[in-house]
Amino acid sequence: MTPLDKPLKRELEVDGQAYTLTIDPDGLKLVAKGKRNGISLAWKDVLSGDAGLAAALQASVTS
């Protein structure tokens, strides 16, 4: 396996909207194209099953 030691960025489209997905050693971040802020999830939240709760909480704080 190749270690994840630096950020990996990919562009994806969801319902006609472009997003940038960044995967790094700390977790992942999904940001609408052209924006600075998005949704971040730490790997520990994903592994513990708290990913949905963490995303909902972050979305409610940033909105």
PDB file of N, CA, C, O and CB in Angstrom:
ATOM      1  N   MET A   1       0.830  -1.187   0.000  1.00  0.00           N
ATOM      2  CA  MET A   1       0.000   0.000   0.000  1.00  0.00           C
ATOM      3  C   MET A   1       0.875   1.251   0.000  1.00  0.00           C
ATOM      4  O   MET A   1       1.985   1.258   0.533  1.00  0.00           O
ATOM      5  CB  MET A   1      -0.944  -0.002   1.210  1.00  0.00           C
ATOM      6  N   THR A   2       0.350   2.294  -0.604  1.00  0.00           N
ATOM      7  CA  THR A   2       1.023   3.585  -0.606  1.00  0.00           C
ATOM      8  C   THR A   2       0.507   4.403   0.570  1.00  0.00           C
ATOM      9  O   THR A   2      -0.702   4.592   0.701  1.00  0.00           O
ATOM     10  CB  THR A   2       0.799   4.336  -1.953  1.00  0.00           C
ATOM     11  N   PRO A   3       1.402   4.893   1.432  1.00  0.00           N
ATOM     12  CA  PRO A   3       0.938   5.689   2.575  1.00  0.00           C
ATOM     13  C   PRO A   3       0.362   7.031   2.131  1.00  0.00           C
ATOM     14  O   PRO A   3       0.809   7.625   1.150  1.00  0.00           O
ATOM     15  CB  PRO A   3       2.087   5.920   3.559  1.00  0.00           C
ATOM     16  N   LEU A   4      -0.626   7.487   2.866  1.00  0.00           N
ATOM     17  CA  LEU A   4      -1.235   8.793   2.601  1.00  0.00           C
ATOM     18  C   LEU A   4      -0.465   9.819   3.424  1.00  0.00           C
ATOM     19  O   LEU A   4      -0.798  10.063   4.584  1.00  0.00           O
ATOM     20  CB  LEU A   4      -2.783   8.807   2.955  1.00  0.00           C
ATOM     21  N   ASP A   5       0.566  10.422   2.826  1.00  0.00           N
ATOM     22  CA  ASP A   5       1.414  11.337   3.563  1.00  0.00           C
ATOM     23  C   ASP A   5       1.291  12.786   3.102  1.00  0.00           C
ATOM     24  O   ASP A   5       1.902  13.678   3.690  1.00  0.00           O
ATOM     25  CB  ASP A   5       2.831  10.899   3.451  1.00  0.00           C
ATOM     26  N   LYS A   6       0.508  13.023   2.058  1.00  0.00           N
ATOM     27  CA  LYS A   6       0.248  14.385   1.593  1.00  0.00           C
ATOM     28  C   LYS A   6      -1.173  14.445   1.042  1.00  0.00           C
ATOM     29  O   LYS A   6      -1.747  13.410   0.702  1.00  0.00           O
ATOM     30  CB  LYS A   6       1.289  14.825   0.507  1.00  0.00           C
ATOM     31  N   PRO A   7      -1.739  15.630   0.950  1.00  0.00           N
ATOM     32  CA  PRO A   7      -3.132  15.752   0.487  1.00  0.00           C
ATOM     33  C   PRO A   7      -3.322  15.242  -0.949  1.00  0.00           C
ATOM     34  O   PRO A   7      -2.469  15.424  -1.818  1.00  0.00           O
ATOM     35  CB  PRO A   7      -3.580  17.212   0.572  1.00  0.00           C
ATOM     36  N   LEU A   8      -4.452  14.609  -1.153  1.00  0.00           N
ATOM     37  CA  LEU A   8      -4.855  14.113  -2.459  1.00  0.00           C
ATOM     38  C   LEU A   8      -6.157  14.820  -2.813  1.00  0.00           C
ATOM     39  O   LEU A   8      -7.143  14.698  -2.086  1.00  0.00           O
ATOM     40  CB  LEU A   8      -5.021  12.541  -2.468  1.00  0.00           C
ATOM     41  N   LYS A   9      -6.175  15.561  -3.925  1.00  0.00           N
ATOM     42  CA  LYS A   9      -7.366  16.331  -4.308  1.00  0.00           C
ATOM     43  C   LYS A   9      -7.972  15.761  -5.577  1.00  0.00           C
ATOM     44  O   LYS A   9      -7.274  15.408  -6.527  1.00  0.00           O
ATOM     45  CB  LYS A   9      -7.018  17.823  -4.506  1.00  0.00           C
ATOM     46  N   ARG A  10      -9.302  15.685  -5.559  1.00  0.00           N
ATOM     47  CA  ARG A  10     -10.050  15.239  -6.725  1.00  0.00           C
ATOM     48  C   ARG A  10     -11.306  16.094  -6.860  1.00  0.00           C
ATOM     49  O   ARG A  10     -11.866  16.561  -5.868  1.00  0.00           O
ATOM     50  CB  ARG A  10     -10.412  13.729  -6.615  1.00  0.00           C
ATOM     51  N   GLU A  11     -11.735  16.289  -8.099  1.00  0.00           N
ATOM     52  CA  GLU A  11     -12.961  17.036  -8.356  1.00  0.00           C
ATOM     53  C   GLU A  11     -14.070  16.036  -8.655  1.00  0.00           C
ATOM     54  O   GLU A  11     -13.854  15.033  -9.336  1.00  0.00           O
ATOM     55  CB  GLU A  11     -12.778  18.048  -9.538  1.00  0.00           C
ATOM     56  N   LEU A  12     -15.257  16.323  -8.136  1.00  0.00           N
ATOM     57  CA  LEU A  12     -16.404  15.487  -8.435  1.00  0.00           C
ATOM     58  C   LEU A  12     -17.643  16.345  -8.603  1.00  0.00           C
ATOM     59  O   LEU A  12     -17.675  17.501  -8.180  1.00  0.00           O
ATOM     60  CB  LEU A  12     -16.617  14.444  -7.336  1.00  0.00           C
ATOM     61  N   GLU A  13     -18.655  15.774  -9.221  1.00  0.00           N
ATOM     62  CA  GLU A  13     -19.895  16.500  -9.470  1.00  0.00           C
ATOM     63  C   GLU A  13     -21.051  15.759  -8.805  1.00  0.00           C
ATOM     64  O   GLU A  13     -21.206  14.548  -8.958  1.00  0.00           O
ATOM     65  CB  GLU A  13     -20.149  16.664 -10.996  1.00  0.00           C
ATOM     66  N   VAL A  14     -21.856  16.514  -8.063  1.00  0.00           N
ATOM     67  CA  VAL A  14     -23.025  15.964  -7.390  1.00  0.00           C
ATOM     68  C   VAL A  14     -24.218  16.843  -7.747  1.00  0.00           C
ATOM     69  O   VAL A  14     -24.227  18.035  -7.442  1.00  0.00           O
ATOM     70  CB  VAL A  14     -22.814  15.889  -5.832  1.00  0.00           C
ATOM     71  N   ASP A  15     -25.215  16.264  -8.388  1.00  0.00           N
ATOM     72  CA  ASP A  15     -26.417  16.997  -8.810  1.00  0.00           C
ATOM     73  C   ASP A  15     -26.078  18.261  -9.596  1.00  0.00           C
ATOM     74  O   ASP A  15     -26.707  19.301  -9.397  1.00  0.00           O
ATOM     75  CB  ASP A  15     -27.259  17.363  -7.595  1.00  0.00           C
ATOM     76  N   GLY A  16     -25.093  18.181 -10.482  1.00  0.00           N
ATOM     77  CA  GLY A  16     -24.725  19.304 -11.324  1.00  0.00           C
ATOM     78  C   GLY A  16     -23.829  20.337 -10.665  1.00  0.00           C
ATOM     79  O   GLY A  16     -23.443  21.312 -11.310  1.00  0.00           O
ATOM     80  N   GLN A  17     -23.489  20.151  -9.401  1.00  0.00           N
ATOM     81  CA  GLN A  17     -22.632  21.080  -8.648  1.00  0.00           C
ATOM     82  C   GLN A  17     -21.230  20.476  -8.547  1.00  0.00           C
ATOM     83  O   GLN A  17     -21.087  19.306  -8.191  1.00  0.00           O
ATOM     84  CB  GLN A  17     -23.224  21.370  -7.214  1.00  0.00           C
ATOM     85  N   ALA A  18     -20.199  21.259  -8.855  1.00  0.00           N
ATOM     86  CA  ALA A  18     -18.820  20.791  -8.779  1.00  0.00           C
ATOM     87  C   ALA A  18     -18.279  20.956  -7.360  1.00  0.00           C
ATOM     88  O   ALA A  18     -18.516  21.974  -6.710  1.00  0.00           O
ATOM     89  CB  ALA A  18     -17.933  21.553  -9.783  1.00  0.00           C
ATOM     90  N   TYR A  19     -17.563  19.958  -6.894  1.00  0.00           N
ATOM     91  CA  TYR A  19     -16.964  19.953  -5.556  1.00  0.00           C
ATOM     92  C   TYR A  19     -15.509  19.513  -5.651  1.00  0.00           C
ATOM     93  O   TYR A  19     -15.120  18.820  -6.590  1.00  0.00           O
ATOM     94  CB  TYR A  19     -17.753  19.019  -4.596  1.00  0.00           C
ATOM     95  N   THR A  20     -14.715  19.921  -4.675  1.00  0.00           N
ATOM     96  CA  THR A  20     -13.355  19.438  -4.541  1.00  0.00           C
ATOM     97  C   THR A  20     -13.277  18.596  -3.281  1.00  0.00           C
ATOM     98  O   THR A  20     -13.639  19.056  -2.198  1.00  0.00           O
ATOM     99  CB  THR A  20     -12.335  20.612  -4.501  1.00  0.00           C
ATOM    100  N   LEU A  21     -12.807  17.370  -3.420  1.00  0.00           N
ATOM    101  CA  LEU A  21     -12.625  16.460  -2.298  1.00  0.00           C
ATOM    102  C   LEU A  21     -11.135  16.377  -2.008  1.00  0.00           C
ATOM    103  O   LEU A  21     -10.340  16.030  -2.882  1.00  0.00           O
ATOM    104  CB  LEU A  21     -13.228  15.045  -2.599  1.00  0.00           C
ATOM    105  N   THR A  22     -10.761  16.699  -0.769  1.00  0.00           N
ATOM    106  CA  THR A  22      -9.370  16.601  -0.342  1.00  0.00           C
ATOM    107  C   THR A  22      -9.269  15.525   0.727  1.00  0.00           C
ATOM    108  O   THR A  22      -9.953  15.579   1.749  1.00  0.00           O
ATOM    109  CB  THR A  22      -8.843  17.969   0.189  1.00  0.00           C
ATOM    110  N   ILE A  23      -8.410  14.552   0.479  1.00  0.00           N
ATOM    111  CA  ILE A  23      -8.163  13.479   1.433  1.00  0.00           C
ATOM    112  C   ILE A  23      -6.730  13.646   1.920  1.00  0.00           C
ATOM    113  O   ILE A  23      -5.799  13.695   1.116  1.00  0.00           O
ATOM    114  CB  ILE A  23      -8.400  12.054   0.792  1.00  0.00           C
ATOM    115  N   ASP A  24      -6.553  13.733   3.237  1.00  0.00           N
ATOM    116  CA  ASP A  24      -5.215  13.869   3.810  1.00  0.00           C
ATOM    117  C   ASP A  24      -5.105  13.000   5.057  1.00  0.00           C
ATOM    118  O   ASP A  24      -6.084  12.364   5.446  1.00  0.00           O
ATOM    119  CB  ASP A  24      -4.904  15.352   4.147  1.00  0.00           C
ATOM    120  N   PRO A  25      -3.935  12.959   5.690  1.00  0.00           N
ATOM    121  CA  PRO A  25      -3.762  12.089   6.857  1.00  0.00           C
ATOM    122  C   PRO A  25      -4.704  12.405   8.022  1.00  0.00           C
ATOM    123  O   PRO A  25      -4.942  11.538   8.863  1.00  0.00           O
ATOM    124  CB  PRO A  25      -2.348  12.182   7.337  1.00  0.00           C
ATOM    125  N   ASP A  26      -5.244  13.621   8.091  1.00  0.00           N
ATOM    126  CA  ASP A  26      -6.145  13.997   9.182  1.00  0.00           C
ATOM    127  C   ASP A  26      -7.594  13.603   8.941  1.00  0.00           C
ATOM    128  O   ASP A  26      -8.341  13.378   9.893  1.00  0.00           O
ATOM    129  CB  ASP A  26      -6.072  15.473   9.407  1.00  0.00           C
ATOM    130  N   GLY A  27      -8.001  13.516   7.672  1.00  0.00           N
ATOM    131  CA  GLY A  27      -9.389  13.199   7.354  1.00  0.00           C
ATOM    132  C   GLY A  27      -9.710  13.607   5.934  1.00  0.00           C
ATOM    133  O   GLY A  27      -8.845  13.576   5.058  1.00  0.00           O
ATOM    134  N   LEU A  28     -10.953  13.988   5.708  1.00  0.00           N
ATOM    135  CA  LEU A  28     -11.352  14.436   4.381  1.00  0.00           C
ATOM    136  C   LEU A  28     -12.165  15.717   4.471  1.00  0.00           C
ATOM    137  O   LEU A  28     -12.779  16.020   5.494  1.00  0.00           O
ATOM    138  CB  LEU A  28     -12.153  13.349   3.662  1.00  0.00           C
ATOM    139  N   LYS A  29     -12.150  16.464   3.365  1.00  0.00           N
ATOM    140  CA  LYS A  29     -12.871  17.737   3.314  1.00  0.00           C
ATOM    141  C   LYS A  29     -13.529  17.854   1.950  1.00  0.00           C
ATOM    142  O   LYS A  29     -12.901  17.607   0.920  1.00  0.00           O
ATOM    143  CB  LYS A  29     -11.914  18.951   3.584  1.00  0.00           C
ATOM    144  N   LEU A  30     -14.803  18.233   1.954  1.00  0.00           N
ATOM    145  CA  LEU A  30     -15.574  18.416   0.727  1.00  0.00           C
ATOM    146  C   LEU A  30     -16.009  19.867   0.655  1.00  0.00           C
ATOM    147  O   LEU A  30     -16.695  20.366   1.547  1.00  0.00           O
ATOM    148  CB  LEU A  30     -16.807  17.458   0.674  1.00  0.00           C
ATOM    149  N   VAL A  31     -15.597  20.554  -0.433  1.00  0.00           N
ATOM    150  CA  VAL A  31     -15.848  21.985  -0.578  1.00  0.00           C
ATOM    151  C   VAL A  31     -16.459  22.249  -1.949  1.00  0.00           C
ATOM    152  O   VAL A  31     -15.987  21.720  -2.955  1.00  0.00           O
ATOM    153  CB  VAL A  31     -14.539  22.805  -0.389  1.00  0.00           C
ATOM    154  N   ALA A  32     -17.503  23.064  -1.988  1.00  0.00           N
ATOM    155  CA  ALA A  32     -18.088  23.461  -3.271  1.00  0.00           C
ATOM    156  C   ALA A  32     -17.041  24.233  -4.065  1.00  0.00           C
ATOM    157  O   ALA A  32     -16.314  25.058  -3.513  1.00  0.00           O
ATOM    158  CB  ALA A  32     -19.379  24.323  -3.065  1.00  0.00           C
ATOM    159  N   LYS A  33     -16.971  23.960  -5.347  1.00  0.00           N
ATOM    160  CA  LYS A  33     -15.980  24.596  -6.215  1.00  0.00           C
ATOM    161  C   LYS A  33     -16.125  26.114  -6.147  1.00  0.00           C
ATOM    162  O   LYS A  33     -17.231  26.637  -6.285  1.00  0.00           O
ATOM    163  CB  LYS A  33     -16.130  24.102  -7.675  1.00  0.00           C
ATOM    164  N   GLY A  34     -15.020  26.822  -5.937  1.00  0.00           N
ATOM    165  CA  GLY A  34     -15.035  28.268  -5.850  1.00  0.00           C
ATOM    166  C   GLY A  34     -15.282  28.792  -4.447  1.00  0.00           C
ATOM    167  O   GLY A  34     -15.272  30.004  -4.236  1.00  0.00           O
ATOM    168  N   LYS A  35     -15.498  27.922  -3.499  1.00  0.00           N
ATOM    169  CA  LYS A  35     -15.731  28.318  -2.107  1.00  0.00           C
ATOM    170  C   LYS A  35     -14.524  27.926  -1.262  1.00  0.00           C
ATOM    171  O   LYS A  35     -13.684  27.136  -1.693  1.00  0.00           O
ATOM    172  CB  LYS A  35     -17.028  27.661  -1.548  1.00  0.00           C
ATOM    173  N   ARG A  36     -14.445  28.487  -0.053  1.00  0.00           N
ATOM    174  CA  ARG A  36     -13.331  28.181   0.844  1.00  0.00           C
ATOM    175  C   ARG A  36     -13.731  27.219   1.955  1.00  0.00           C
ATOM    176  O   ARG A  36     -12.920  26.403   2.394  1.00  0.00           O
ATOM    177  CB  ARG A  36     -12.788  29.457   1.449  1.00  0.00           C
ATOM    178  N   ASN A  37     -14.963  27.309   2.406  1.00  0.00           N
ATOM    179  CA  ASN A  37     -15.415  26.491   3.527  1.00  0.00           C
ATOM    180  C   ASN A  37     -16.270  25.337   3.042  1.00  0.00           C
ATOM    181  O   ASN A  37     -17.029  25.456   2.080  1.00  0.00           O
ATOM    182  CB  ASN A  37     -16.195  27.336   4.530  1.00  0.00           C
ATOM    183  N   GLY A  38     -16.129  24.224   3.729  1.00  0.00           N
ATOM    184  CA  GLY A  38     -16.904  23.048   3.369  1.00  0.00           C
ATOM    185  C   GLY A  38     -17.101  22.158   4.578  1.00  0.00           C
ATOM    186  O   GLY A  38     -17.064  22.623   5.718  1.00  0.00           O
ATOM    187  N   ILE A  39     -17.305  20.907   4.330  1.00  0.00           N
ATOM    188  CA  ILE A  39     -17.528  19.936   5.399  1.00  0.00           C
ATOM    189  C   ILE A  39     -16.256  19.117   5.587  1.00  0.00           C
ATOM    190  O   ILE A  39     -15.703  18.579   4.628  1.00  0.00           O
ATOM    191  CB  ILE A  39     -18.747  19.010   5.078  1.00  0.00           C
ATOM    192  N   SER A  40     -15.800  19.029   6.836  1.00  0.00           N
ATOM    193  CA  SER A  40     -14.612  18.244   7.164  1.00  0.00           C
ATOM    194  C   SER A  40     -14.995  17.089   8.079  1.00  0.00           C
ATOM    195  O   SER A  40     -15.840  17.231   8.964  1.00  0.00           O
ATOM    196  CB  SER A  40     -13.532  19.130   7.832  1.00  0.00           C
ATOM    197  N   LEU A  41     -14.367  15.956   7.853  1.00  0.00           N
ATOM    198  CA  LEU A  41     -14.563  14.789   8.719  1.00  0.00           C
ATOM    199  C   LEU A  41     -13.195  14.226   9.084  1.00  0.00           C
ATOM    200  O   LEU A  41     -12.367  13.957   8.213  1.00  0.00           O
ATOM    201  CB  LEU A  41     -15.450  13.697   8.018  1.00  0.00           C
ATOM    202  N   ALA A  42     -12.973  14.055  10.363  1.00  0.00           N
ATOM    203  CA  ALA A  42     -11.734  13.436  10.823  1.00  0.00           C
ATOM    204  C   ALA A  42     -11.863  11.926  10.692  1.00  0.00           C
ATOM    205  O   ALA A  42     -12.962  11.383  10.802  1.00  0.00           O
ATOM    206  CB  ALA A  42     -11.414  13.841  12.292  1.00  0.00           C
ATOM    207  N   TRP A  43     -10.748  11.249  10.458  1.00  0.00           N
ATOM    208  CA  TRP A  43     -10.779   9.794  10.319  1.00  0.00           C
ATOM    209  C   TRP A  43     -11.313   9.121  11.572  1.00  0.00           C
ATOM    210  O   TRP A  43     -12.004   8.106  11.483  1.00  0.00           O
ATOM    211  CB  TRP A  43      -9.391   9.265  10.004  1.00  0.00           C
ATOM    212  N   LYS A  44     -11.002   9.674  12.740  1.00  0.00           N
ATOM    213  CA  LYS A  44     -11.488   9.058  13.978  1.00  0.00           C
ATOM    214  C   LYS A  44     -13.013   9.099  14.058  1.00  0.00           C
ATOM    215  O   LYS A  44     -13.626   8.193  14.622  1.00  0.00           O
ATOM    216  CB  LYS A  44     -10.881   9.763  15.199  1.00  0.00           C
ATOM    217  N   ASP A  45     -13.635  10.151  13.495  1.00  0.00           N
ATOM    218  CA  ASP A  45     -15.099  10.225  13.469  1.00  0.00           C
ATOM    219  C   ASP A  45     -15.692   9.190  12.512  1.00  0.00           C
ATOM    220  O   ASP A  45     -16.729   8.589  12.794  1.00  0.00           O
ATOM    221  CB  ASP A  45     -15.553  11.634  13.064  1.00  0.00           C
ATOM    222  N   VAL A  46     -15.025   8.995  11.389  1.00  0.00           N
ATOM    223  CA  VAL A  46     -15.484   7.994  10.423  1.00  0.00           C
ATOM    224  C   VAL A  46     -15.394   6.596  11.037  1.00  0.00           C
ATOM    225  O   VAL A  46     -16.328   5.801  10.929  1.00  0.00           O
ATOM    226  CB  VAL A  46     -14.649   8.069   9.116  1.00  0.00           C
ATOM    227  N   LEU A  47     -14.275   6.306  11.676  1.00  0.00           N
ATOM    228  CA  LEU A  47     -14.061   4.979  12.259  1.00  0.00           C
ATOM    229  C   LEU A  47     -14.966   4.696  13.443  1.00  0.00           C
ATOM    230  O   LEU A  47     -15.364   3.551  13.658  1.00  0.00           O
ATOM    231  CB  LEU A  47     -12.631   4.834  12.684  1.00  0.00           C
ATOM    232  N   SER A  48     -15.297   5.725  14.214  1.00  0.00           N
ATOM    233  CA  SER A  48     -16.137   5.512  15.397  1.00  0.00           C
ATOM    234  C   SER A  48     -17.625   5.463  15.056  1.00  0.00           C
ATOM    235  O   SER A  48     -18.454   5.122  15.899  1.00  0.00           O
ATOM    236  CB  SER A  48     -15.884   6.609  16.414  1.00  0.00           C
ATOM    237  N   GLY A  49     -17.954   5.810  13.805  1.00  0.00           N
ATOM    238  CA  GLY A  49     -19.356   5.818  13.413  1.00  0.00           C
ATOM    239  C   GLY A  49     -20.037   7.143  13.679  1.00  0.00           C
ATOM    240  O   GLY A  49     -21.242   7.276  13.462  1.00  0.00           O
ATOM    241  N   ASP A  50     -19.284   8.127  14.147  1.00  0.00           N
ATOM    242  CA  ASP A  50     -19.839   9.445  14.444  1.00  0.00           C
ATOM    243  C   ASP A  50     -19.773  10.392  13.258  1.00  0.00           C
ATOM    244  O   ASP A  50     -20.000  11.591  13.422  1.00  0.00           O
ATOM    245  CB  ASP A  50     -19.116  10.054  15.612  1.00  0.00           C
ATOM    246  N   ALA A  51     -19.469   9.889  12.067  1.00  0.00           N
ATOM    247  CA  ALA A  51     -19.294  10.740  10.893  1.00  0.00           C
ATOM    248  C   ALA A  51     -20.574  11.511  10.568  1.00  0.00           C
ATOM    249  O   ALA A  51     -20.516  12.709  10.292  1.00  0.00           O
ATOM    250  CB  ALA A  51     -18.869   9.897   9.690  1.00  0.00           C
ATOM    251  N   GLY A  52     -21.712  10.848  10.597  1.00  0.00           N
ATOM    252  CA  GLY A  52     -22.985  11.520  10.301  1.00  0.00           C
ATOM    253  C   GLY A  52     -23.304  12.591  11.318  1.00  0.00           C
ATOM    254  O   GLY A  52     -23.741  13.685  10.958  1.00  0.00           O
ATOM    255  N   LEU A  53     -23.091  12.289  12.575  1.00  0.00           N
ATOM    256  CA  LEU A  53     -23.327  13.261  13.640  1.00  0.00           C
ATOM    257  C   LEU A  53     -22.380  14.448  13.520  1.00  0.00           C
ATOM    258  O   LEU A  53     -22.800  15.594  13.675  1.00  0.00           O
ATOM    259  CB  LEU A  53     -23.169  12.599  15.009  1.00  0.00           C
ATOM    260  N   ALA A  54     -21.105  14.183  13.245  1.00  0.00           N
ATOM    261  CA  ALA A  54     -20.111  15.261  13.122  1.00  0.00           C
ATOM    262  C   ALA A  54     -20.442  16.154  11.926  1.00  0.00           C
ATOM    263  O   ALA A  54     -20.323  17.375  12.022  1.00  0.00           O
ATOM    264  CB  ALA A  54     -18.680  14.675  12.973  1.00  0.00           C
ATOM    265  N   ALA A  55     -20.851  15.571  10.815  1.00  0.00           N
ATOM    266  CA  ALA A  55     -21.189  16.354   9.633  1.00  0.00           C
ATOM    267  C   ALA A  55     -22.435  17.202   9.878  1.00  0.00           C
ATOM    268  O   ALA A  55     -22.478  18.367   9.481  1.00  0.00           O
ATOM    269  CB  ALA A  55     -21.404  15.435   8.429  1.00  0.00           C
ATOM    270  N   ALA A  56     -23.436  16.634  10.522  1.00  0.00           N
ATOM    271  CA  ALA A  56     -24.663  17.383  10.818  1.00  0.00           C
ATOM    272  C   ALA A  56     -24.381  18.537  11.773  1.00  0.00           C
ATOM    273  O   ALA A  56     -24.910  19.634  11.596  1.00  0.00           O
ATOM    274  CB  ALA A  56     -25.730  16.452  11.419  1.00  0.00           C
ATOM    275  N   LEU A  57     -23.562  18.298  12.766  1.00  0.00           N
ATOM    276  CA  LEU A  57     -23.234  19.337  13.731  1.00  0.00           C
ATOM    277  C   LEU A  57     -22.450  20.454  13.065  1.00  0.00           C
ATOM    278  O   LEU A  57     -22.733  21.631  13.289  1.00  0.00           O
ATOM    279  CB  LEU A  57     -22.440  18.754  14.901  1.00  0.00           C
ATOM    280  N   GLN A  58     -21.466  20.095  12.245  1.00  0.00           N
ATOM    281  CA  GLN A  58     -20.671  21.109  11.564  1.00  0.00           C
ATOM    282  C   GLN A  58     -21.537  21.916  10.603  1.00  0.00           C
ATOM    283  O   GLN A  58     -21.384  23.134  10.517  1.00  0.00           O
ATOM    284  CB  GLN A  58     -19.504  20.461  10.810  1.00  0.00           C
ATOM    285  N   ALA A  59     -22.434  21.268   9.889  1.00  0.00           N
ATOM    286  CA  ALA A  59     -23.320  21.960   8.954  1.00  0.00           C
ATOM    287  C   ALA A  59     -24.240  22.925   9.692  1.00  0.00           C
ATOM    288  O   ALA A  59     -24.524  24.011   9.188  1.00  0.00           O
ATOM    289  CB  ALA A  59     -24.150  20.950   8.151  1.00  0.00           C
ATOM    290  N   SER A  60     -24.709  22.544  10.880  1.00  0.00           N
ATOM    291  CA  SER A  60     -25.607  23.423  11.615  1.00  0.00           C
ATOM    292  C   SER A  60     -24.871  24.622  12.180  1.00  0.00           C
ATOM    293  O   SER A  60     -25.468  25.686  12.349  1.00  0.00           O
ATOM    294  CB  SER A  60     -26.291  22.663  12.731  1.00  0.00           C
ATOM    295  N   VAL A  61     -23.593  24.475  12.474  1.00  0.00           N
ATOM    296  CA  VAL A  61     -22.804  25.581  13.014  1.00  0.00           C
ATOM    297  C   VAL A  61     -22.415  26.555  11.931  1.00  0.00           C
ATOM    298  O   VAL A  61     -22.414  27.764  12.161  1.00  0.00           O
ATOM    299  CB  VAL A  61     -21.561  25.062  13.708  1.00  0.00           C
ATOM    300  N   THR A  62     -22.075  26.047  10.725  1.00  0.00           N
ATOM    301  CA  THR A  62     -21.615  26.903   9.637  1.00  0.00           C
ATOM    302  C   THR A  62     -22.754  27.545   8.876  1.00  0.00           C
ATOM    303  O   THR A  62     -22.517  28.501   8.137  1.00  0.00           O
ATOM    304  CB  THR A  62     -20.765  26.115   8.690  1.00  0.00           C
ATOM    305  N   SER A  63     -23.964  27.075   9.019  1.00  0.00           N
ATOM    306  CA  SER A  63     -25.097  27.635   8.260  1.00  0.00           C
ATOM    307  C   SER A  63     -25.665  28.856   8.932  1.00  0.00           C
ATOM    308  O   SER A  63     -26.619  29.450   8.430  1.00  0.00           O
ATOM    309  CB  SER A  63     -26.193  26.597   8.087  1.00  0.00           C
TER     310      SER A  63
END
